[in-house]
Amino acid sequence: MTFKRTLLASVFAFAPAAVFAADLTIGFSQIGSESGWRAAETTVTKQEAEKRGIDLKFADAQQKQENQIKAIRSFIAQGVDAILIAPVVATGWDEVLEEAADAEIPVVLLDRTVDADKSLYLTAVTSDLVHEGKVAGEWLASEMNGADCRIVELQGTTGSSPAIDRKAGFEQGIAGHDNLQIVRSQTGDFTRAQGKVVMESFLKAEGAGNICALYAHNDDMAVGAIQAIKEAGLKPGEDIKIVAIDAVPDAHKAIADGEMNATIELTPNMAGPALDALEKFLADGTAPEKWIQTESKLFTSADDNLAIFNEKKDLGY
């Protein structure tokens, strides 16, 4: 066990002085395609690998952790040089990460973290998920300016780090504002279809006129909820204020159309910083920081959302 705990500090200590990207084979275990943002992350990751001449082995887990674990074990058996993982949930990774460590294969986490010893992965490339939620909460508090507001919350996949952290961050953002109250909170599993279904249940349970705002852990759920709000005879963005996270093209279009109020960007390019870190580590053993943070940005109607939509729409969202 001591060997495993110190492995990543010494892997490739005796590697050749230079390891070229074109010589690398990297496995990528993707959660699935539950959202437009996820599809864009996959597209950008493949583009980054192709640009560098990396042979990328891609595995779609279809939102199931057991599929990810099988894929990682397959990558280990194939003897890949490194593994990228976008983990579907935070727990249950210790055993397979130890297997990768035993095989001297460095692992990089993309956009989500895991509850495992940090020595079992090289680095995690993520945004500050708590900060994203906090920005959403602070925006709503400012927007309401002291007026009472009953909030419904569409949570992400139960047990996932974005769902946990974006909820915590939002609660921090509205803390101290007694006029803001979360009255219902339920998972929509990060999908448009479930976002619509759950929003329908919120409207039925609370009454169409008793919901002031919707906070969604991702834009896809918000877009689904917009449809439910419209079908209920309400005006999304006006009758119910909507703030979500990811800044996918359809969210920018919804803001431009006045049907959504704000979104916080989560860049889909986690692979660029991840592959930079891996290439340097494999070349000379230089270990990166344990957390490589990406930038987040708040977009509202004050931005040129139609122009941003046109810039982003071809990225695979």
Residue pairs with C-beta under 8 A, 6 or more apart in sequence:
4 98
4 101
4 102
4 119
4 120
5 117
5 119
6 119
7 101
7 102
7 104
7 119
8 101
8 106
8 119
8 120
8 121
8 122
8 287
9 119
9 287
10 285
11 104
11 106
11 285
12 19
12 104
12 281
12 282
12 285
13 285
15 282
15 283
15 284
15 285
17 283
17 284
18 283
19 81
19 279
19 282
19 283
20 53
21 52
21 53
21 54
21 275
21 279
22 52
22 53
22 54
23 81
24 52
24 54
24 55
24 81
24 82
24 278
24 279
24 282
25 54
25 55
25 57
25 78
25 79
25 80
25 81
26 49
26 54
26 55
26 56
26 57
26 80
26 81
26 82
26 83
26 84
26 275
26 278
27 56
27 57
27 59
27 71
27 72
27 74
27 75
27 78
27 80
27 82
27 83
27 84
28 45
28 49
28 56
28 57
28 58
28 59
28 83
28 84
28 85
29 59
29 61
29 68
29 71
29 72
29 75
29 83
29 84
29 85
29 86
30 38
30 41
30 42
30 45
30 58
30 59
30 60
30 61
30 86
31 38
31 61
31 63
31 68
31 86
31 87
31 88
32 38
32 60
32 61
32 62
32 63
32 64
32 88
33 39
33 42
33 60
34 63
34 157
34 189
34 190
34 191
34 220
35 190
35 191
35 192
35 218
35 219
35 220
35 246
35 248
36 219
36 220
36 246
36 248
36 249
36 250
36 317
37 218
37 219
37 220
37 246
37 248
37 266
37 268
37 317
38 86
38 190
39 316
39 317
40 248
40 268
40 312
40 315
40 316
40 317
41 86
41 110
41 111
41 268
41 269
41 270
41 271
42 58
42 316
43 268
43 315
43 316
44 268
44 269
44 271
44 272
44 315
44 316
45 56
45 84
45 110
45 270
45 271
46 56
46 58
48 269
48 271
48 272
48 275
49 55
49 56
49 271
49 275
50 56
52 275
52 279
54 275
57 75
57 78
57 80
59 67
59 68
59 71
59 74
59 75
60 67
61 67
61 68
61 71
61 88
63 88
63 157
63 189
64 88
65 87
65 88
65 89
65 92
68 85
68 87
68 88
69 96
72 83
72 85
72 96
72 99
72 100
73 96
73 99
75 83
75 105
76 83
76 99
76 100
76 103
76 105
79 103
80 105
81 105
81 282
82 105
82 106
82 107
82 108
82 122
82 278
82 282
83 100
83 105
83 106
83 107
83 108
84 107
84 108
84 109
84 110
84 271
84 274
85 107
85 108
85 109
85 110
86 109
86 110
86 111
86 112
86 270
87 93
87 109
87 112
87 113
87 114
87 161
88 157
88 160
89 157
89 159
89 160
90 112
90 113
90 114
90 115
90 159
90 160
90 161
90 164
91 114
91 115
91 159
93 114
93 115
93 116
93 120
94 116
94 117
94 120
97 107
97 114
97 116
97 120
97 121
98 120
100 106
100 107
100 120
101 119
101 120
106 121
106 122
106 278
106 281
106 282
107 120
107 121
107 122
108 121
108 122
108 123
108 124
108 125
108 274
108 277
108 278
109 121
109 123
109 124
109 125
109 126
110 124
110 125
110 126
110 270
110 271
110 274
111 125
111 126
111 127
111 162
111 266
111 270
112 126
112 160
112 161
112 162
113 124
113 126
113 161
114 121
114 161
118 290
122 277
122 278
122 281
122 287
122 288
123 274
123 277
123 287
123 288
123 289
123 290
123 291
123 292
124 290
124 291
124 292
125 270
125 271
125 273
125 274
125 277
125 292
125 294
126 270
126 291
126 292
126 293
126 294
127 266
127 267
127 293
127 294
127 295
127 296
128 293
128 296
129 161
129 162
129 165
129 166
129 169
130 165
130 166
130 168
130 169
130 172
131 169
131 296
132 165
132 166
132 169
132 245
132 264
132 266
132 296
133 165
133 166
133 167
133 168
133 169
133 170
133 171
133 172
133 173
133 217
133 245
134 169
134 170
134 172
134 173
135 169
135 173
135 264
135 296
135 298
136 166
136 169
136 170
136 173
136 215
136 243
136 244
136 245
136 262
136 264
137 169
137 170
137 171
137 172
137 173
137 174
137 175
137 180
137 215
138 173
138 174
139 173
139 243
139 262
139 298
139 300
140 149
140 151
140 173
140 174
140 180
140 213
140 215
140 241
140 243
141 173
141 174
141 177
141 180
143 241
143 261
143 262
144 177
144 179
144 180
144 212
144 213
146 179
147 179
148 179
148 181
148 212
149 179
149 180
149 181
149 212
149 213
149 241
150 181
150 183
150 206
150 210
150 211
150 212
150 213
151 174
151 180
151 181
151 182
151 183
151 211
151 212
151 213
151 214
151 215
152 182
152 183
152 184
152 185
152 199
152 202
152 206
152 211
152 213
152 214
152 215
153 167
153 170
153 182
153 184
153 185
153 186
153 214
153 215
153 216
153 217
154 186
154 187
154 188
154 195
154 198
154 199
154 214
154 215
154 216
154 217
154 221
154 222
154 225
155 163
155 167
155 185
155 186
155 187
155 188
155 217
156 162
156 163
156 166
156 187
156 188
156 189
156 190
156 217
156 218
156 221
157 163
157 187
157 189
157 190
158 187
158 189
160 190
162 190
162 217
162 218
163 187
163 217
166 217
166 245
167 185
167 217
170 215
171 182
174 180
174 182
182 215
183 206
183 211
184 202
184 205
184 206
186 198
186 201
186 202
187 194
187 198
188 194
188 195
188 197
188 198
188 199
188 216
188 217
188 221
188 224
188 225
190 217
190 218
190 220
190 221
191 220
191 221
191 224
192 220
192 221
192 223
192 224
193 224
194 221
194 224
195 216
195 220
195 221
195 222
195 223
195 224
195 225
195 228
196 224
196 225
196 227
196 228
197 224
197 228
198 221
198 225
199 214
199 224
199 225
199 228
199 229
200 228
200 231
200 232
202 211
203 211
203 228
203 229
203 232
208 232
208 233
208 234
209 239
211 240
212 240
212 241
213 240
213 241
213 242
213 243
214 222
214 225
214 229
214 240
214 241
214 242
214 243
214 244
215 243
215 244
216 222
216 225
216 242
216 243
216 244
216 245
217 244
217 245
218 244
218 245
218 246
219 244
219 245
219 246
219 247
219 248
219 250
219 251
219 263
220 246
220 248
220 250
221 244
222 242
222 244
222 251
222 254
222 260
222 263
223 250
223 251
223 254
223 260
225 236
225 242
226 236
226 242
226 254
226 259
226 260
229 235
229 236
229 239
229 240
230 236
230 259
234 240
235 259
236 242
236 254
236 259
236 260
237 254
237 255
237 258
237 259
237 260
237 261
238 258
241 261
242 254
242 259
242 260
242 261
242 262
243 260
243 261
243 262
243 263
243 264
244 251
244 260
244 262
244 263
244 264
245 263
245 264
245 266
246 263
246 264
246 265
246 266
247 263
247 264
247 265
247 266
247 297
247 299
247 308
247 312
248 263
248 312
248 317
249 308
249 309
249 312
249 313
249 315
249 317
250 309
250 317
251 260
251 263
251 299
252 263
252 299
252 305
252 306
252 308
252 309
252 312
253 305
253 306
253 309
254 260
255 261
255 262
255 263
255 299
255 300
255 301
255 303
255 305
256 305
256 306
256 309
258 301
261 300
261 301
262 298
262 299
262 300
263 298
263 299
264 296
264 297
264 298
264 299
265 295
265 296
265 297
265 298
265 299
266 294
266 296
267 294
267 295
268 315
268 317
269 294
270 294
273 292
273 294
274 292
277 288
277 292
280 286
280 288
281 287
281 288
299 305
299 308
